[in-house]
Amino acid sequence: EGASQPPLKIFKLQGDTIYTAIKSVTEKEGKIPLYSQNRIIILGKSITEENMDDVIDFFVRDVENSSSVCIAAAEKTAGEILEAKNGEEYISAGNIEMAISSSEYDGQIFRMQLYDRINRYNSSTKDFAIPLLSVIEKDKEKSVEIIGTALFNNTEYREKISKDETVFLNVLYNRLNNSALSYDYGDGKKVSLNIIDAKTKRKVSMENGKPTFKISVKLKADIAEINGGVSAKMETEELDRISTAGESHIKTETEKLIYKMYNGYNSDSVGFGRLLYINETDFFKKNEKNLDTVLQNSIYEVRVSLEIRRIGHEFVV
């Protein structure tokens, strides 16, 4: 009473299926549960490693579930995430969902919504990625944080990549707008950029009997900070160094991630297989059973163009 918001309740429910478990809340509350406004689906580690499709089926099939709900994986159990407290209060699923939604402004966070997962399941290639959550304890208080991104081959969990690597996953997904990017550009100097516009285009063609994927990345950015700051207009030479170093950094890190995904983790989370299916259908159908090997041996060419829009100011007193 008197609280600005109703208290959050945590229910632990059991049933032969998810549906019967959720419906069993009626026995405790005397009400029919409404889950059409579900904010997030959190899958525990055991689910991601064993029977994810059985769990996802309920959220796909039941008409009450929203197709735009976010999906995330827990480093350990989903219960641990939902029962985490900030002081005496539970951290709500809404707050966790808002953190994932901040991917629109933060390149270190990846977002996967249910409809995208469904589309991938029904497509020729089913690999995907979802954000990875963990409970972090500091000063006896717990918080839920996104610690990276989980990569999958079909429904099988492969490996996680760090938040820094997730930036370049978002590059490949054409999702880097409004993000920050930091890198060294020589002589021990570090620059931080505010990415104001980013576009990634992907094409595939057959060259010498191999698929060749060409990834073109064009970015416009403001300089947010150089080491401790800059108080005057910069020389063209230094701007060129910043731009060239940025292009090299993005190209190198993106190529590293592509190699990891296809040669290390065997995960086509980016969807190059689908691109091959759309543009080189005959080749795809002939090699569909060996698609993992085809993608491992394919050529990936990354080209980056970085335009620095804001270069600093001259101050007049």
C-alpha positions as CSV (number, residue, x, y, z in Angstrom):
1,E,0.0,0.0,0.0
2,G,1.2,3.5,-0.8
3,A,3.9,2.1,-3.2
4,S,4.2,3.7,-6.6
5,Q,4.3,0.3,-8.3
6,P,2.9,-3.1,-7.3
7,P,5.4,-5.5,-5.7
8,L,7.1,-7.9,-8.0
9,K,6.2,-11.6,-7.4
10,I,8.4,-14.5,-8.4
11,F,6.5,-17.8,-9.2
12,K,8.2,-21.2,-9.4
13,L,5.9,-23.4,-11.3
14,Q,6.0,-27.0,-12.5
15,G,4.3,-29.0,-15.2
16,D,4.7,-31.6,-17.9
17,T,4.8,-28.7,-20.4
18,I,5.5,-24.9,-20.1
19,Y,1.8,-24.3,-20.8
20,T,0.6,-26.4,-17.9
21,A,3.2,-25.0,-15.6
22,I,2.1,-21.4,-16.4
23,K,-1.5,-22.2,-16.0
24,S,-0.9,-23.8,-12.6
25,V,-0.4,-20.3,-11.2
26,T,-4.2,-20.2,-11.0
27,E,-4.1,-22.6,-8.1
28,K,-2.0,-20.1,-6.1
29,E,-3.6,-16.8,-7.3
30,G,-7.1,-17.7,-8.3
31,K,-6.6,-15.8,-11.5
32,I,-5.8,-16.6,-15.1
33,P,-2.2,-15.6,-16.0
34,L,-1.8,-13.0,-18.7
35,Y,1.5,-13.4,-20.6
36,S,0.7,-11.5,-23.8
37,Q,2.8,-8.6,-22.4
38,N,5.8,-10.9,-21.7
39,R,9.0,-8.8,-21.8
40,I,11.7,-11.4,-22.2
41,I,12.4,-15.1,-22.5
42,I,15.4,-16.3,-20.6
43,L,16.8,-19.7,-21.3
44,G,18.9,-21.5,-18.7
45,K,22.2,-23.2,-19.7
46,S,20.7,-26.7,-19.6
47,I,18.0,-25.6,-22.1
48,T,20.4,-24.0,-24.5
49,E,22.5,-27.2,-24.5
50,E,19.7,-29.7,-24.8
51,N,16.2,-29.0,-25.9
52,M,15.8,-25.3,-26.9
53,D,13.3,-26.1,-29.7
54,D,10.9,-27.8,-27.2
55,V,10.9,-24.6,-25.1
56,I,10.7,-22.1,-28.0
57,D,7.7,-24.0,-29.5
58,F,5.4,-22.8,-26.8
59,F,6.3,-19.2,-27.3
60,V,5.9,-19.6,-31.1
61,R,2.7,-21.5,-31.1
62,D,0.6,-19.9,-28.3
63,V,-1.4,-17.0,-29.7
64,E,-1.0,-14.9,-26.5
65,N,2.8,-14.6,-26.9
66,S,4.2,-11.6,-28.6
67,S,6.5,-12.3,-31.5
68,S,8.6,-9.2,-30.7
69,V,9.7,-10.4,-27.2
70,C,13.4,-10.6,-26.7
71,I,15.3,-13.9,-26.1
72,A,18.4,-14.2,-23.9
73,A,20.5,-17.0,-22.5
74,A,21.6,-17.3,-18.8
75,E,25.2,-18.2,-18.1
76,K,23.8,-20.6,-15.5
77,T,20.1,-20.8,-14.7
78,A,17.2,-18.6,-15.7
79,G,16.0,-18.7,-12.0
80,E,19.2,-17.1,-10.9
81,I,18.6,-14.2,-13.3
82,L,15.0,-13.7,-12.2
83,E,15.8,-14.0,-8.5
84,A,18.6,-11.5,-8.5
85,K,18.1,-8.6,-6.1
86,N,19.3,-5.0,-6.0
87,G,19.3,-4.5,-2.3
88,E,16.0,-5.8,-1.1
89,E,14.2,-5.5,-4.4
90,Y,14.1,-8.0,-7.3
91,I,15.5,-6.8,-10.6
92,S,12.5,-6.9,-12.9
93,A,12.4,-8.6,-16.3
94,G,11.4,-5.3,-17.7
95,N,14.8,-3.8,-16.6
96,I,16.6,-6.7,-18.2
97,E,14.7,-6.3,-21.4
98,M,15.4,-2.5,-21.4
99,A,19.1,-3.3,-21.1
100,I,18.9,-5.6,-24.2
101,S,16.9,-3.0,-26.1
102,S,19.8,-0.5,-25.5
103,S,21.5,-2.4,-28.3
104,E,20.0,0.3,-30.5
105,Y,22.6,2.7,-28.9
106,D,25.3,0.3,-27.7
107,G,27.3,-1.8,-30.2
108,Q,28.4,-4.1,-27.4
109,I,24.9,-5.5,-26.9
110,F,23.3,-7.9,-29.4
111,R,19.5,-8.3,-29.6
112,M,17.5,-11.2,-30.9
113,Q,13.7,-11.1,-30.9
114,L,11.3,-14.1,-31.2
115,Y,10.1,-13.4,-34.7
116,D,13.8,-13.3,-36.0
117,R,14.4,-16.6,-34.3
118,I,11.3,-18.1,-35.9
119,N,12.3,-16.8,-39.3
120,R,15.7,-18.4,-39.0
121,Y,14.2,-21.7,-37.9
122,N,12.1,-21.8,-41.0
123,S,14.9,-20.7,-43.3
124,S,17.6,-22.8,-45.0
125,T,20.2,-21.9,-42.4
126,K,19.1,-21.9,-38.7
127,D,22.1,-20.6,-36.8
128,F,21.6,-17.6,-34.6
129,A,23.0,-15.6,-31.7
130,I,21.4,-14.2,-28.4
131,P,22.7,-12.0,-25.6
132,L,24.2,-13.8,-22.6
133,L,23.2,-12.8,-19.1
134,S,25.0,-13.3,-15.8
135,V,24.5,-12.3,-12.1
136,I,27.3,-10.1,-10.9
137,E,27.8,-9.5,-7.2
138,K,29.4,-6.3,-5.9
139,D,29.4,-5.1,-2.3
140,K,26.9,-7.8,-1.4
141,E,24.4,-6.5,-4.0
142,K,23.6,-8.4,-7.1
143,S,22.9,-7.1,-10.6
144,V,22.1,-8.7,-13.9
145,E,24.5,-7.8,-16.7
146,I,25.0,-8.7,-20.3
147,I,28.4,-10.3,-20.5
148,G,28.6,-11.2,-24.2
149,T,26.7,-13.0,-26.9
150,A,26.0,-16.8,-27.2
151,L,26.5,-18.3,-30.7
152,F,24.5,-21.3,-31.9
153,N,24.7,-23.9,-34.6
154,N,21.1,-24.8,-35.4
155,T,19.9,-25.2,-31.8
156,E,23.2,-26.3,-30.3
157,Y,25.1,-23.8,-28.2
158,R,28.6,-23.4,-29.5
159,E,30.5,-20.6,-27.7
160,K,30.2,-17.1,-26.3
161,I,31.9,-14.0,-27.7
162,S,32.9,-11.0,-25.6
163,K,31.1,-7.6,-25.6
164,D,34.0,-6.2,-27.5
165,E,33.6,-8.9,-30.2
166,T,29.9,-8.3,-30.2
167,V,30.6,-4.8,-31.7
168,F,31.8,-6.5,-34.9
169,L,28.9,-9.0,-34.9
170,N,26.7,-5.9,-35.0
171,V,28.8,-4.6,-37.9
172,L,28.0,-7.7,-39.8
173,Y,24.3,-7.4,-38.9
174,N,24.2,-3.7,-40.1
175,R,23.4,-2.6,-36.5
176,L,26.2,-0.2,-35.5
177,N,24.4,3.2,-35.6
178,N,24.6,5.4,-32.5
179,S,27.4,3.3,-31.0
180,A,30.8,4.1,-29.6
181,L,34.1,2.8,-31.0
182,S,37.5,3.2,-29.4
183,Y,41.0,2.2,-30.8
184,D,44.6,3.2,-30.9
185,Y,45.8,5.2,-33.8
186,G,49.5,5.5,-33.2
187,D,52.1,7.0,-30.8
188,G,50.1,5.7,-27.8
189,K,47.1,7.8,-28.7
190,K,43.5,6.4,-28.3
191,V,40.5,7.9,-30.0
192,S,36.8,7.4,-29.2
193,L,34.3,7.8,-32.0
194,N,30.6,8.4,-31.9
195,I,29.2,6.4,-34.8
196,I,26.4,8.5,-36.3
197,D,25.7,6.5,-39.4
198,A,26.7,2.9,-40.4
199,K,25.7,0.8,-43.3
200,T,26.9,-2.7,-44.0
201,K,26.2,-4.4,-47.3
202,R,26.9,-8.1,-48.1
203,K,27.2,-9.7,-51.5
204,V,28.3,-13.2,-52.6
205,S,29.6,-14.4,-56.0
206,M,31.3,-17.6,-57.2
207,E,35.0,-17.1,-57.9
208,N,37.2,-20.0,-58.9
209,G,34.5,-22.4,-57.7
210,K,34.4,-20.9,-54.2
211,P,31.8,-18.6,-52.7
212,T,33.4,-15.1,-52.2
213,F,31.5,-12.9,-49.7
214,K,32.2,-9.2,-50.0
215,I,31.3,-7.1,-46.9
216,S,31.2,-3.4,-47.4
217,V,31.1,-1.2,-44.3
218,K,30.6,2.6,-44.6
219,L,30.6,4.7,-41.4
220,K,30.3,8.4,-40.5
221,A,31.5,9.4,-37.1
222,D,32.2,12.2,-34.7
223,I,35.4,12.3,-32.7
224,A,34.2,12.2,-29.1
225,E,37.5,12.1,-27.3
226,I,41.3,11.8,-27.9
227,N,43.1,10.6,-24.8
228,G,42.2,13.5,-22.5
229,G,40.5,15.7,-25.0
230,V,41.3,18.1,-27.8
231,S,41.0,21.9,-27.7
232,A,41.8,23.0,-31.2
233,K,41.1,22.1,-34.8
234,M,43.2,19.1,-35.9
235,E,45.5,18.9,-38.8
236,T,44.4,17.0,-41.8
237,E,47.3,14.5,-41.5
238,E,46.2,13.4,-38.0
239,L,42.6,13.1,-39.1
240,D,43.8,10.8,-42.0
241,R,45.7,8.7,-39.4
242,I,42.6,8.4,-37.2
243,S,40.4,7.4,-40.2
244,T,42.9,5.0,-41.7
245,A,43.6,3.3,-38.3
246,G,39.8,3.0,-37.7
247,E,39.3,1.4,-41.1
248,S,42.1,-1.1,-40.4
249,H,40.8,-1.8,-36.9
250,I,37.2,-2.5,-38.0
251,K,38.4,-4.6,-40.9
252,T,40.9,-6.7,-38.8
253,E,38.5,-7.3,-35.9
254,T,35.6,-8.2,-38.2
255,E,37.7,-10.7,-40.1
256,K,38.9,-12.2,-36.8
257,L,35.3,-12.7,-35.7
258,I,34.3,-14.3,-39.1
259,Y,37.2,-16.7,-38.8
260,K,36.3,-17.6,-35.2
261,M,32.6,-18.2,-36.1
262,Y,33.2,-20.4,-39.1
263,N,36.5,-22.1,-38.3
264,G,36.4,-22.1,-34.5
265,Y,32.8,-22.4,-33.5
266,N,31.1,-23.7,-36.6
267,S,28.3,-21.2,-36.3
268,D,26.7,-19.2,-39.2
269,S,25.1,-16.8,-36.8
270,V,25.5,-14.0,-39.3
271,G,23.6,-15.8,-42.1
272,F,26.1,-16.1,-44.9
273,G,24.6,-19.4,-45.7
274,R,21.2,-17.8,-46.4
275,L,22.9,-15.2,-48.6
276,L,24.4,-18.1,-50.6
277,Y,21.0,-19.8,-50.8
278,I,19.3,-16.6,-52.2
279,N,22.0,-15.7,-54.7
280,E,23.6,-19.0,-55.6
281,T,20.7,-21.4,-55.2
282,D,22.0,-24.3,-57.4
283,F,25.4,-24.3,-55.7
284,F,23.7,-24.2,-52.3
285,K,21.5,-27.1,-53.0
286,K,24.4,-29.2,-54.3
287,N,26.4,-28.5,-51.1
288,E,23.7,-28.1,-48.5
289,K,24.8,-31.2,-46.6
290,N,28.4,-29.9,-46.4
291,L,27.5,-26.3,-45.8
292,D,29.6,-25.9,-42.7
293,T,32.7,-27.0,-44.7
294,V,31.8,-24.7,-47.6
295,L,31.5,-21.7,-45.3
296,Q,34.8,-22.5,-43.6
297,N,36.6,-22.6,-47.0
298,S,34.8,-19.6,-48.4
299,I,36.6,-16.2,-49.1
300,Y,35.5,-13.2,-46.9
301,E,36.6,-9.8,-48.1
302,V,35.9,-6.9,-45.7
303,R,36.2,-3.3,-46.9
304,V,35.7,-0.3,-44.6
305,S,35.3,3.3,-45.3
306,L,35.3,5.7,-42.3
307,E,34.4,9.4,-42.7
308,I,35.2,11.7,-39.7
309,R,32.5,14.3,-39.7
310,R,33.4,16.4,-36.7
311,I,37.1,17.4,-36.3
312,G,37.2,19.7,-33.3
313,H,36.9,23.4,-32.7
314,E,39.0,26.5,-32.4
315,F,38.0,28.5,-29.3
316,V,37.8,32.2,-29.5
317,V,37.9,34.2,-26.2
